[in-house]
Amino acid sequence: MQIGRVIGTVVATEKHRTFEGAKLLLVQPLNIDDTPRGNTVLAVDGVGAGVHEKVLIVLEGRAAGEALGRKAAPVDAAIIGIVDVVTVHE
């Protein structure tokens, strides 16, 4: 799992049947200090996240699809939680 921030939405009126009813969001993975890390990913939203929210994402292909109950769908990234607070104890 990783933490990221939702930075946009994607609308695809025509899509594979396994994605019917799915909301697609653009997520920027974050470092622990909230700075951007790596490339933006397209993720299937499983929790009703919105733009600017900090989220938990799974980027492990099959695990991402399974987390959403879409085992047959070709999912590379899934949003599986909305982050309330991150506390780092040093």
Biotite code that builds the C-alpha atoms (Angstrom):
import biotite.structure as struc

atoms = struc.array([
    struc.Atom([0.000, 0.000, 0.000], chain_id="A", res_id=1, res_name="MET", atom_name="CA", element="C"),
    struc.Atom([0.965, 3.597, -0.516], chain_id="A", res_id=2, res_name="GLN", atom_name="CA", element="C"),
    struc.Atom([-0.412, 7.002, 0.366], chain_id="A", res_id=3, res_name="ILE", atom_name="CA", element="C"),
    struc.Atom([-1.432, 9.396, -2.382], chain_id="A", res_id=4, res_name="GLY", atom_name="CA", element="C"),
    struc.Atom([-3.574, 12.431, -3.113], chain_id="A", res_id=5, res_name="ARG", atom_name="CA", element="C"),
    struc.Atom([-6.456, 12.499, -5.590], chain_id="A", res_id=6, res_name="VAL", atom_name="CA", element="C"),
    struc.Atom([-5.626, 15.188, -8.143], chain_id="A", res_id=7, res_name="ILE", atom_name="CA", element="C"),
    struc.Atom([-8.252, 14.621, -10.822], chain_id="A", res_id=8, res_name="GLY", atom_name="CA", element="C"),
    struc.Atom([-10.988, 12.541, -12.388], chain_id="A", res_id=9, res_name="THR", atom_name="CA", element="C"),
    struc.Atom([-11.275, 10.541, -15.592], chain_id="A", res_id=10, res_name="VAL", atom_name="CA", element="C"),
    struc.Atom([-14.561, 10.069, -17.442], chain_id="A", res_id=11, res_name="VAL", atom_name="CA", element="C"),
    struc.Atom([-14.807, 7.194, -19.909], chain_id="A", res_id=12, res_name="ALA", atom_name="CA", element="C"),
    struc.Atom([-18.335, 6.702, -21.190], chain_id="A", res_id=13, res_name="THR", atom_name="CA", element="C"),
    struc.Atom([-17.271, 3.627, -23.153], chain_id="A", res_id=14, res_name="GLU", atom_name="CA", element="C"),
    struc.Atom([-15.237, 1.122, -21.163], chain_id="A", res_id=15, res_name="LYS", atom_name="CA", element="C"),
    struc.Atom([-14.782, -2.600, -20.604], chain_id="A", res_id=16, res_name="HIS", atom_name="CA", element="C"),
    struc.Atom([-17.778, -4.222, -18.917], chain_id="A", res_id=17, res_name="ARG", atom_name="CA", element="C"),
    struc.Atom([-15.736, -5.027, -15.789], chain_id="A", res_id=18, res_name="THR", atom_name="CA", element="C"),
    struc.Atom([-15.455, -1.283, -15.170], chain_id="A", res_id=19, res_name="PHE", atom_name="CA", element="C"),
    struc.Atom([-19.173, -0.478, -15.423], chain_id="A", res_id=20, res_name="GLU", atom_name="CA", element="C"),
    struc.Atom([-20.128, 1.709, -12.479], chain_id="A", res_id=21, res_name="GLY", atom_name="CA", element="C"),
    struc.Atom([-16.492, 2.293, -11.489], chain_id="A", res_id=22, res_name="ALA", atom_name="CA", element="C"),
    struc.Atom([-15.187, 5.776, -10.714], chain_id="A", res_id=23, res_name="LYS", atom_name="CA", element="C"),
    struc.Atom([-11.712, 6.477, -12.108], chain_id="A", res_id=24, res_name="LEU", atom_name="CA", element="C"),
    struc.Atom([-9.427, 8.952, -10.346], chain_id="A", res_id=25, res_name="LEU", atom_name="CA", element="C"),
    struc.Atom([-5.942, 10.329, -10.920], chain_id="A", res_id=26, res_name="LEU", atom_name="CA", element="C"),
    struc.Atom([-3.744, 9.865, -7.851], chain_id="A", res_id=27, res_name="VAL", atom_name="CA", element="C"),
    struc.Atom([-0.323, 11.353, -7.124], chain_id="A", res_id=28, res_name="GLN", atom_name="CA", element="C"),
    struc.Atom([1.676, 9.051, -4.803], chain_id="A", res_id=29, res_name="PRO", atom_name="CA", element="C"),
    struc.Atom([3.222, 10.948, -1.878], chain_id="A", res_id=30, res_name="LEU", atom_name="CA", element="C"),
    struc.Atom([6.324, 10.765, 0.281], chain_id="A", res_id=31, res_name="ASN", atom_name="CA", element="C"),
    struc.Atom([5.830, 10.775, 4.050], chain_id="A", res_id=32, res_name="ILE", atom_name="CA", element="C"),
    struc.Atom([6.260, 14.594, 4.026], chain_id="A", res_id=33, res_name="ASP", atom_name="CA", element="C"),
    struc.Atom([3.422, 14.971, 1.458], chain_id="A", res_id=34, res_name="ASP", atom_name="CA", element="C"),
    struc.Atom([5.750, 15.796, -1.443], chain_id="A", res_id=35, res_name="THR", atom_name="CA", element="C"),
    struc.Atom([4.976, 14.082, -4.771], chain_id="A", res_id=36, res_name="PRO", atom_name="CA", element="C"),
    struc.Atom([6.728, 10.762, -5.408], chain_id="A", res_id=37, res_name="ARG", atom_name="CA", element="C"),
    struc.Atom([6.862, 9.102, -8.795], chain_id="A", res_id=38, res_name="GLY", atom_name="CA", element="C"),
    struc.Atom([4.305, 9.222, -11.567], chain_id="A", res_id=39, res_name="ASN", atom_name="CA", element="C"),
    struc.Atom([0.606, 9.929, -11.323], chain_id="A", res_id=40, res_name="THR", atom_name="CA", element="C"),
    struc.Atom([-1.510, 6.760, -11.479], chain_id="A", res_id=41, res_name="VAL", atom_name="CA", element="C"),
    struc.Atom([-5.011, 6.049, -12.731], chain_id="A", res_id=42, res_name="LEU", atom_name="CA", element="C"),
    struc.Atom([-6.897, 4.247, -9.964], chain_id="A", res_id=43, res_name="ALA", atom_name="CA", element="C"),
    struc.Atom([-10.309, 2.662, -9.563], chain_id="A", res_id=44, res_name="VAL", atom_name="CA", element="C"),
    struc.Atom([-12.057, 4.199, -6.547], chain_id="A", res_id=45, res_name="ASP", atom_name="CA", element="C"),
    struc.Atom([-13.451, 1.672, -4.107], chain_id="A", res_id=46, res_name="GLY", atom_name="CA", element="C"),
    struc.Atom([-14.350, 4.031, -1.259], chain_id="A", res_id=47, res_name="VAL", atom_name="CA", element="C"),
    struc.Atom([-15.962, 7.182, -2.660], chain_id="A", res_id=48, res_name="GLY", atom_name="CA", element="C"),
    struc.Atom([-12.877, 9.404, -2.523], chain_id="A", res_id=49, res_name="ALA", atom_name="CA", element="C"),
    struc.Atom([-12.879, 12.923, -3.900], chain_id="A", res_id=50, res_name="GLY", atom_name="CA", element="C"),
    struc.Atom([-10.424, 15.363, -5.431], chain_id="A", res_id=51, res_name="VAL", atom_name="CA", element="C"),
    struc.Atom([-7.806, 16.671, -2.944], chain_id="A", res_id=52, res_name="HIS", atom_name="CA", element="C"),
    struc.Atom([-8.364, 13.798, -0.483], chain_id="A", res_id=53, res_name="GLU", atom_name="CA", element="C"),
    struc.Atom([-5.428, 11.791, 0.808], chain_id="A", res_id=54, res_name="LYS", atom_name="CA", element="C"),
    struc.Atom([-6.002, 8.098, 0.080], chain_id="A", res_id=55, res_name="VAL", atom_name="CA", element="C"),
    struc.Atom([-4.564, 4.606, 0.500], chain_id="A", res_id=56, res_name="LEU", atom_name="CA", element="C"),
    struc.Atom([-3.738, 2.988, -2.824], chain_id="A", res_id=57, res_name="ILE", atom_name="CA", element="C"),
    struc.Atom([-2.783, -0.531, -3.837], chain_id="A", res_id=58, res_name="VAL", atom_name="CA", element="C"),
    struc.Atom([-0.532, -0.709, -6.898], chain_id="A", res_id=59, res_name="LEU", atom_name="CA", element="C"),
    struc.Atom([0.055, -4.439, -7.140], chain_id="A", res_id=60, res_name="GLU", atom_name="CA", element="C"),
    struc.Atom([-2.076, -5.393, -10.148], chain_id="A", res_id=61, res_name="GLY", atom_name="CA", element="C"),
    struc.Atom([-3.990, -8.520, -9.150], chain_id="A", res_id=62, res_name="ARG", atom_name="CA", element="C"),
    struc.Atom([-4.160, -7.384, -5.504], chain_id="A", res_id=63, res_name="ALA", atom_name="CA", element="C"),
    struc.Atom([-5.680, -4.089, -6.658], chain_id="A", res_id=64, res_name="ALA", atom_name="CA", element="C"),
    struc.Atom([-8.463, -5.856, -8.549], chain_id="A", res_id=65, res_name="GLY", atom_name="CA", element="C"),
    struc.Atom([-9.111, -8.280, -5.705], chain_id="A", res_id=66, res_name="GLU", atom_name="CA", element="C"),
    struc.Atom([-9.338, -5.420, -3.196], chain_id="A", res_id=67, res_name="ALA", atom_name="CA", element="C"),
    struc.Atom([-12.250, -4.045, -5.221], chain_id="A", res_id=68, res_name="LEU", atom_name="CA", element="C"),
    struc.Atom([-13.951, -7.374, -5.798], chain_id="A", res_id=69, res_name="GLY", atom_name="CA", element="C"),
    struc.Atom([-13.119, -7.088, -9.511], chain_id="A", res_id=70, res_name="ARG", atom_name="CA", element="C"),
    struc.Atom([-10.803, -10.080, -9.942], chain_id="A", res_id=71, res_name="LYS", atom_name="CA", element="C"),
    struc.Atom([-11.394, -10.280, -13.694], chain_id="A", res_id=72, res_name="ALA", atom_name="CA", element="C"),
    struc.Atom([-10.787, -6.569, -14.297], chain_id="A", res_id=73, res_name="ALA", atom_name="CA", element="C"),
    struc.Atom([-7.385, -5.381, -15.549], chain_id="A", res_id=74, res_name="PRO", atom_name="CA", element="C"),
    struc.Atom([-6.790, -3.062, -12.572], chain_id="A", res_id=75, res_name="VAL", atom_name="CA", element="C"),
    struc.Atom([-3.303, -1.657, -11.911], chain_id="A", res_id=76, res_name="ASP", atom_name="CA", element="C"),
    struc.Atom([-4.243, 0.647, -9.031], chain_id="A", res_id=77, res_name="ALA", atom_name="CA", element="C"),
    struc.Atom([-7.103, 0.791, -6.539], chain_id="A", res_id=78, res_name="ALA", atom_name="CA", element="C"),
    struc.Atom([-8.116, 3.291, -3.883], chain_id="A", res_id=79, res_name="ILE", atom_name="CA", element="C"),
    struc.Atom([-8.944, 1.272, -0.781], chain_id="A", res_id=80, res_name="ILE", atom_name="CA", element="C"),
    struc.Atom([-9.144, 3.922, 1.949], chain_id="A", res_id=81, res_name="GLY", atom_name="CA", element="C"),
    struc.Atom([-9.386, 7.609, 2.777], chain_id="A", res_id=82, res_name="ILE", atom_name="CA", element="C"),
    struc.Atom([-6.660, 8.808, 5.145], chain_id="A", res_id=83, res_name="VAL", atom_name="CA", element="C"),
    struc.Atom([-7.759, 10.823, 8.173], chain_id="A", res_id=84, res_name="ASP", atom_name="CA", element="C"),
    struc.Atom([-4.422, 11.343, 9.924], chain_id="A", res_id=85, res_name="VAL", atom_name="CA", element="C"),
    struc.Atom([-0.796, 10.288, 9.484], chain_id="A", res_id=86, res_name="VAL", atom_name="CA", element="C"),
    struc.Atom([1.417, 10.474, 12.579], chain_id="A", res_id=87, res_name="THR", atom_name="CA", element="C"),
    struc.Atom([5.154, 9.817, 12.391], chain_id="A", res_id=88, res_name="VAL", atom_name="CA", element="C"),
    struc.Atom([6.906, 8.970, 15.665], chain_id="A", res_id=89, res_name="HIS", atom_name="CA", element="C"),
    struc.Atom([10.663, 9.408, 15.525], chain_id="A", res_id=90, res_name="GLU", atom_name="CA", element="C"),
])
